[in-house]
Structure formats: C-alpha cells, structure tokens
Amino acid sequence: MNVYICRESDPVFDDPKTYRENIMRQGSYRGHTFGPPALLKCIDDRNIALSHPDPGKIIWAYVVKYVLTVSALEARMLHLKGAAVAYSGKAFLFLGRGGSGKTEIVKELRKNGAGLLANTHLLINGGLVSGIKSNMRVRENGGEVYVPIGQQRDLNAHDGWLPIGGVFWVNYRTDGKTVLEILPSSHAKANVQYFSEAIRNWELKEDIADYSMNPFEFAEMVNRADGLVDEFCESNDIYYAHLDIFSTGGLERLMSVMRQASGPAERESVPAG
C-alpha cells in the first residue's frame, strides 16, 4: 500500500466520490475521531493520497484501520481490535470495550515475562495470530500519553505469528476480586462482533461498501467476516476476565490460566502463503 502526502491544491483531490472522502472535508476522520478538515483520495486498492497539517493523525485514525481491514478480508483473515502478548511460545489475546483495561493488563504481564505482540491490531489466520504494533495509549497522572513504537520494542516485544493460547474478554475492577470464567461462544460472539471486529468497531461499513461498490459484494465481505468471528469464538476458550490486575490474586489467577494453556513451548508458526 502506498500513501502519498500531497499539497491541498493537488488535483488528485478534485471530485471526491466516497463517503469517507467527503466526510473528512468536514473534519470527521472516522467515527468519533475529529480534527481539522482533511483531504483524502482512495485512488485504487493499493494507493491512497491525503493532505492534512499532521498526516500521521489520518494515517493512524483511518488509513491503517482501513488497509488492514480490507487486506484481511481479501486474505480471508479476521482483523480484530485488541491487545496480545507472547508467553511460553503462545499468544494470549485481550479484547474488550474501550477503557476496559487491556493496556494495563498487558503492561503488568510484560513485567512478568510476557512479550508485547500487539496493542491494537490483531490478524487471525485460523489458529494463528499476528500483531500489528502502533503507538500505545497509556493513562498517566490523570491524563493520556502515547508511547511510540520504538520505545515499546525496547521493552520486550515479539514479532511474527504464534498459535493462540487463550483469549480474555477484559473488564477491569479495582476491589481486588477476580472472576475468570469461560464465556459461551454465543455470548463471546456478540461482544467480539460489536467491540472487536474491525468493520463494526471502527465504523468502516461505509468504506467497505464504497470499496465493494455493490450490495452483493458488500454482503459477501461482511458475511465472510461474520463467519470468521463464528470460527474464532467456537475454536477458542474465551474467558471473561473481571479482575484487578494490580492485586496479587488477580495477576496470579490470570497467569495460572496462561501457564496451563501454554504447556511446553512451541516453535513459532507461520501460515502458508
């Protein structure tokens, strides 16, 4: 994928056609992400042009999400919003609503021998997962700061594909108590679809519709994603992790489940093709 940073006057931006190209001119980048007006042109499925005072905002807020979602659909992979760590040769995924505590759990696990696999973007290929790292948002002194990718790599990171060892639907609590129980696949699916699956979570339905250009292709792409969510929820134990990660009991209970799922360390796997 090529991303071209252009001048505002570049004729490539003449005659905006898609929903996203038009809405960005009003300062709405994606869903609830707003800012100064931006110019966007999806030239074709491999080339995107944009103009903005801070192009990185559009790249992270929209382009990365769009490109990964479309690429995953074409490759018959599932693109999820979530975090993941590598531990004893397997990957452990942490999904949940915004602000549910995924980042805090990953930070604590990294202090206890786990490696960062991803903090936002996960690609699922059958029983394997690969993470795409991005700037990590963390809460500090009552506010939010972003940790650049380079700094994350200095703090025990892992690249490549790993077999899925376990999946946790996170709901952070602060009272020191811990609930870890397996969600029925139907309950897991409802949450994964609306809070983790890329098209719904990042409100990309208009973009997929513009990409496919007709209701038949749109339906095929969305049904494909739904089928992959079904497969993901039926193939993995998805735990409801309602815990205080900063309590000794919460961290130990979580890592105990991870150790049981890990077993002997396995060699890293890479999907065919």
N, C-alpha and C positions, 0 to 999 in steps of 0.2 A: 504494500500500500504506500503510495506517495502522497504526502501532504505538502501543499505549496502555500507559503505565506506571501500574500500579494498586497499591492497597494489598493487602497479603497477605490481608486479610479479605474482599476483594471477591468476591461470589457468582459472578462470571464464571468463577472457578477451580474451582467445585464440579463434581464428576463428571468427572474427567479421562478422556479416551477414547483418545487416540492414544498410540503408543509413546513419542514424544518428551515429551509432557505428563507421562507417568508417570515416565520415567527422569530428567527434570530435578529432580523432587522428591527424588531421591537424590543430587543434586549432580553428575550426569553430563550435561554440556551437549551434547556431540557427540563421538563417537569417543574420542580421548584427552584431551579438554578437560574438566577437572573444576573444582569450586569449591563454594561454599556452595549449599545447596538453592535451587532457583528454581521459580517458578510460571509456567506457560505455558498459553495457550489459543489455539489456531488457530480463531478464530471462524468465518471463511469464507476464501475465497481472496483477500480484499482487506483483512482485518483480523486483527491479532494483538495479544493482551494479554499482559503479563508483569509479574512482580513479583520484584525482586532488590535487594540492597543496592547493587549497582553495575550498573544496567541495561545500560550500554554493553558489559559483558562478554558478555551474552547476545545483544545486537544483532550484535556482530562475530563471536562464536563460532558463532552459529547463524542468526539471522534473515536477515542479508544473504545468506548462502550459500543458504539455503532459498528465499528470494524470487527471487534471481537464477536459480537452477536451474529452478524451476517456470515463471517468466516466459519463460526461454529455450526450454524445451520447448514451451510453448504457442505461441511465436512461430516455432518451427522454427529456432531458433538453437542454437549449441553453446556451452555455458558451460565454460570451462577455468580451472584454476588455473595461473597463470603470470605472468611479467612481460613488459613490452614497451616499446620506445622508438620514437619517431618520428625518422626520419632521411631527409633529402632527399625528402620527400613520401611516404614509405612507412613501414609498420610492421614492426618486427622483433621476433619473439616468442622468449622464452626460457623453456623448460619444463624440468622435471627433478624428481627426488626432493627431499624436504625437506633442506636443508643442502647442496645441490649447488653453490651459488654464484651463483644467479640474481641476487640483490640486489647482490652485489659487481660483477658484470659490468655491470649497469645503472648503478651509480654511476660506474664508470670511463668508460662510454660517454657519460654526461651531461657529464663533464669534457671530452669531445672532440666536442661539437657536437650530441649527440642530446638529444631531449626526452623526459621521462617520459610514457608513455602509460598504464601500469598497473604495479602491483607485485604484485597478487594475482589480480584477477578480469578475465577476458577474455571478450568475447562475439563469436563468429564468425558472420558472416552471408555465406555464400558466400566470396567472395574479399576481404571487408572485415572489419576488426576494430575494436572499440571497447573501451576500457579503463575499468574502474571503480576509482578510486583509494581506498585505505584506508590506515590507519596503517602505516608501513613499519618492519618489524623489522630492525634492523641490529646487528651484533656490535661491541662497543666495550670495550676494556680487559678482555677475557676474559669479558664478560657481554653481555647483550642489552638494548637500549633501543629505544623506539618513536619514530619521527619522525612528528609529526602531519601531517595532510593539508595544513594551511595552510602549514607550513614547506616541504613538498615543492613546492607551487605557486610558491614564491619562487625555486625552483632549476630553472627551465627546464622547464615542463610543457606537455603538449599535450592538448587535448580534442577529441572528435569521432571520426568514422570515417575510417579510412585503408585503402588497399589493402595486402594482405600482401606484403612484400618478401622475407621469409625467415623460417625457423623453425629454432631451435637447441635441441637436447637437451643440456643442460649437465651436465658432470661436471668439477668444479674439481680442478686439480692444482697443486702448488707447486714442481715441479722445473724450471720454465722451458721445458718442452717443450709442443708443440702438435699435436693431431690434429684435423683438420677434414675429415670425410668424410660423404657423403650416406648416410643410413640407408635400406635397402629399406623400402617402405611397410608391409610386414607386420611388420617389426621396430619401426618407428615406431609403428604402431597399438597393439601390445602395451604399450608404455611409456606412450603417451598415455592409453590407456583406464584403466590402473590408477593412474597417478600424477598425471594432469592432468584427466581428465574428471570433472566435478563430482560425479555420483552416487556413483561408486566412491571417488574420492579423499577426499571428505568424509563418506563413510559415510552417505549420505542415502537408502539404499534403503527403510528403514522409513518415512521421511517421504513418499517418492513413492508407496509402497504405500498409506499412510493417505490421501494426497491423492486417489489414483485410486479407492480403495475396492473394486476387484475385480481379479482376476488378468488379465483381458483388457485393461483399460485400462492396468494397470501394464506389461504386456508391450509394448503399443503405444508407451508413452512411452520405455521403455528401448531398444526396437528402433530408435526414432527417433533417440535419442542415439547408438547404435552406428552407424547409417547416416551420421550427420553426422561421426563420427570417421573412418569409412572415407573419406568425401569429402574431409575435411581432409587426411588423410595421403596420399591419391592426387593431390591438387591442388597440393601444396606440396613443394618440396625441404626435407626436414628433415635438418639437419646434426647429426652427433654432434660436439659441441664439447668435447673433452677438453683443456683448456688452462689455462695460468697467466695470468690476465688482468693480473696485475701485471708480467709480463715484456713487454719491448718487442715481441718477436716475436709473443707471443700476442695482444696488443691489435691490432697491425698486421695480422696474418693475418685476424682477425675483421672488422675494419673494411674490409679489402680485399674480402672477400666481400660485405659490405653495400654498398659503393660499386658493385661490379659489378652487383648486383641492383637498385640504385636507378635507374641511368640518369638521364635528365632528370627533374627534379622534376615531380610531377603534382599537379593540383588535388585538394583534399580531396573525397572522395566520401561520399555519404550514401545508405543503402539506401532503396529505395522503401517507402513506407508508414511 
